[in-house]
Amino acid sequence: MNSQLIVIFAAMNYFEFYGIPESFKVNQALLKKKFYELSKLYHPDFYANEDEAKQQEILELSTLNNKAYLALGDPAKRLEYILKLHDLVSEGAKPQLPADFLMEMMDINERLMEVEDATELASITSEALAIEGDMNEELAELTKDYEELDDTAKESRRIEIANIYYKQKYLLRIKESLSTFAARL
């Protein structure tokens, strides 16, 4: 297969691949319809009599279709995909989280290290879940009208969404600690 095609397929924007607008809230029925259409179109069995280069191209397109559907079909993966698409998140990034958030997380962590019974753990868990709920509400508000914004406003909104994304990642570690402590009590 032409190495240029492999690079093009690897860099293909999933939204463009499906011909749908970039959105944090995609039409699931339309997404599924596009996925099945392309699954039929790019099914390797239909190209068994083609030359090796064509078969490889179809295999790449079939793989791209599967990856795109997995990324866009799940709200959390879609959010992360959009942020990665715009270079706002990356593996191993060390984001600057707000000091008040970090202090709140440090406080929860310290109390977690000193927890002695299930009642204390339940209280800390409730607090963490309330913080998570607030983040989810804020995220819902930031993503609800995203498609209607102009490019400058979208860029600004994505930065705000990335900040919540990193807070959620941080909170996830706290929740994992809560689960570990719950198993011990």
C-alpha positions as CSV (number, residue, x, y, z in Angstrom):
1,M,0.0,0.0,0.0
2,N,1.1,3.5,-0.7
3,S,2.7,4.8,2.5
4,Q,1.1,8.2,1.9
5,L,-2.3,6.7,2.1
6,I,-1.5,5.1,5.5
7,V,-0.4,8.5,6.8
8,I,-3.6,10.1,5.5
9,F,-5.8,7.4,7.1
10,A,-3.9,7.7,10.4
11,A,-4.4,11.5,10.4
12,M,-8.0,11.4,9.3
13,N,-10.4,13.4,11.4
14,Y,-13.2,11.0,12.5
15,F,-15.9,13.6,12.1
16,E,-14.8,14.3,8.6
17,F,-14.6,10.6,7.8
18,Y,-18.2,10.3,8.8
19,G,-19.2,13.6,7.2
20,I,-20.7,14.9,10.5
21,P,-20.0,18.1,12.3
22,E,-17.6,18.2,15.2
23,S,-19.7,17.9,18.3
24,F,-19.5,16.8,21.9
25,K,-23.1,15.4,21.4
26,V,-23.4,13.4,18.2
27,N,-26.6,12.0,16.8
28,Q,-26.1,8.3,17.9
29,A,-28.6,7.0,15.2
30,L,-26.8,8.9,12.5
31,L,-23.4,7.8,13.7
32,K,-24.5,4.1,13.8
33,K,-26.0,4.5,10.3
34,K,-22.7,6.0,8.9
35,F,-20.7,3.2,10.6
36,Y,-22.8,0.4,9.1
37,E,-22.7,2.1,5.6
38,L,-19.0,2.3,5.7
39,S,-18.7,-1.2,7.2
40,K,-20.5,-2.6,4.2
41,L,-18.5,-0.4,1.8
42,Y,-15.1,-1.2,3.2
43,H,-15.7,-4.9,4.2
44,P,-12.5,-6.7,3.2
45,D,-14.4,-9.8,1.9
46,F,-15.8,-7.7,-0.9
47,Y,-12.2,-7.0,-2.1
48,A,-10.8,-10.5,-2.0
49,N,-10.2,-10.4,-5.8
50,E,-8.4,-7.1,-5.8
51,D,-4.6,-6.6,-5.8
52,E,-2.8,-6.6,-2.5
53,A,-2.5,-2.8,-2.5
54,K,-6.2,-2.3,-2.8
55,Q,-6.9,-5.0,-0.2
56,Q,-4.5,-3.2,2.2
57,E,-6.2,0.1,1.6
58,I,-9.6,-1.4,2.3
59,L,-8.3,-3.0,5.5
60,E,-7.0,0.4,6.6
61,L,-10.3,2.0,5.9
62,S,-12.2,-0.7,7.7
63,T,-9.9,-0.2,10.7
64,L,-10.4,3.5,10.6
65,N,-14.1,3.0,10.5
66,N,-14.0,0.8,13.6
67,K,-11.7,3.2,15.5
68,A,-13.8,6.2,14.6
69,Y,-17.0,4.5,15.7
70,L,-15.5,3.5,19.1
71,A,-14.1,7.0,19.7
72,L,-17.2,8.9,18.6
73,G,-19.8,6.5,20.0
74,D,-18.7,6.9,23.7
75,P,-19.2,10.4,25.2
76,A,-16.0,10.3,27.3
77,K,-13.9,9.0,24.4
78,R,-15.4,11.6,22.1
79,L,-14.6,14.4,24.5
80,E,-11.0,13.2,24.8
81,Y,-10.8,12.8,21.0
82,I,-11.9,16.3,20.4
83,L,-9.5,17.7,22.9
84,K,-6.6,15.7,21.4
85,L,-7.7,16.8,17.9
86,H,-7.1,20.3,19.0
87,D,-3.9,19.5,20.9
88,L,-5.4,20.4,24.3
89,V,-4.6,17.0,26.0
90,S,-1.8,14.6,25.6
91,E,-0.4,11.6,27.4
92,G,1.8,12.5,30.3
93,A,0.8,16.2,30.2
94,K,1.1,18.1,33.5
95,P,-1.7,20.6,33.4
96,Q,-1.8,23.7,35.6
97,L,-4.9,23.0,37.8
98,P,-6.4,25.8,39.9
99,A,-4.9,26.1,43.4
100,D,-8.2,25.9,45.1
101,F,-9.1,22.7,43.3
102,L,-5.7,21.2,44.3
103,M,-6.1,22.2,47.9
104,E,-9.6,20.6,48.0
105,M,-8.2,17.4,46.5
106,M,-5.2,17.5,49.0
107,D,-7.7,17.9,51.8
108,I,-9.7,14.9,50.7
109,N,-6.6,12.9,50.3
110,E,-5.3,13.7,53.7
111,R,-8.7,12.8,55.3
112,L,-8.7,9.6,53.3
113,M,-5.3,8.6,54.7
114,E,-6.6,9.1,58.2
115,V,-10.0,7.4,57.7
116,E,-10.8,4.9,60.5
117,D,-14.3,3.7,59.7
118,A,-17.0,3.2,57.1
119,T,-18.9,6.3,58.1
120,E,-15.9,8.6,57.5
121,L,-15.2,6.9,54.2
122,A,-18.9,7.3,53.2
123,S,-18.7,11.0,54.0
124,I,-15.5,11.5,51.9
125,T,-17.0,9.4,49.1
126,S,-20.1,11.6,49.1
127,E,-18.0,14.7,48.9
128,A,-16.0,13.3,46.0
129,L,-19.2,12.3,44.2
130,A,-20.7,15.8,44.7
131,I,-17.5,17.4,43.2
132,E,-17.8,15.0,40.3
133,G,-21.5,15.9,39.9
134,D,-20.6,19.6,39.8
135,M,-18.0,18.9,37.1
136,N,-20.4,16.9,35.0
137,E,-23.0,19.7,35.2
138,E,-20.4,22.3,34.2
139,L,-19.3,20.1,31.3
140,A,-22.9,19.6,30.2
141,E,-23.3,23.4,30.2
142,L,-20.1,24.0,28.2
143,T,-20.9,21.4,25.6
144,K,-24.6,21.9,25.0
145,D,-24.3,24.7,22.4
146,Y,-20.8,24.1,21.2
147,E,-21.8,23.5,17.5
148,E,-23.5,26.9,17.3
149,L,-20.4,28.9,18.4
150,D,-18.0,30.6,16.1
151,D,-14.4,29.3,15.8
152,T,-13.0,31.7,18.4
153,A,-15.7,30.9,20.9
154,K,-15.2,27.1,20.2
155,E,-11.5,27.4,20.9
156,S,-12.2,29.2,24.2
157,R,-14.8,26.6,25.2
158,R,-12.5,23.7,24.4
159,I,-9.9,25.2,26.8
160,E,-12.5,25.3,29.5
161,I,-13.6,21.8,28.7
162,A,-9.9,20.6,28.8
163,N,-9.5,22.1,32.3
164,I,-12.5,20.1,33.5
165,Y,-11.1,17.0,31.7
166,Y,-7.9,17.3,33.7
167,K,-9.8,17.9,36.9
168,Q,-11.8,14.7,36.2
169,K,-8.7,12.7,35.7
170,Y,-7.3,14.0,39.0
171,L,-10.6,13.2,40.8
172,L,-10.6,9.7,39.2
173,R,-7.4,8.9,41.1
174,I,-9.1,10.0,44.3
175,K,-12.1,7.8,43.5
176,E,-9.7,4.9,42.9
177,S,-8.2,5.5,46.3
178,L,-11.7,5.6,47.8
179,S,-12.4,2.2,46.3
180,T,-9.1,0.8,47.7
181,F,-9.9,2.0,51.1
182,A,-13.5,0.8,50.9
183,A,-12.2,-2.7,50.2
184,R,-10.0,-2.6,53.3
185,L,-12.8,-1.6,55.7
